[in-house]
Amino acid sequence: MTETDDPRRSAQRMAEAAGQLAHSTRTLSRPSDSYVVLGELLETQRAIEQTLRQLAEWHRSTSSGVHYAEGHEESALGIMTSVAELDLAAQQAEGLQETLARAYGGNSVVHWFDSVD
């Protein structure tokens, strides 16, 4: 399995990058960077929404006895809970994506001063 095909490693890298971004956005030395950061966050949010939908579909398609223990009620309940919550998370991610798009659009009309005399 290549690194790009490894969802665990990809999720770890995304978590690390999100932590670095959270740290680095406490202040912006170049105000115009806020536009670029919002654009990248918007693209990231689109990928997160897609990932949540794909995970919901994957969970929805799992089979007792193939993917988890057959006759194990807790496993079946866990699958149903995961599907319902992933569907909800995907809807909420779509809403966040729309909100970020509006913030990105608002930021796009600002005439930023990157150097203050």
Protein Blocks (a to p, Z undefined) as FASTA:
>chain_A
ZZklmmklmmmmmmmmmmmmmmmmmpcfblklmmmmmmmmmmmmmmmmmmmmmmmmmmmm
pcehklmcehilklmmmmmmmmmmmmmmmmmmmmmmmmmmmmmmmmmmpccdfbdZZ
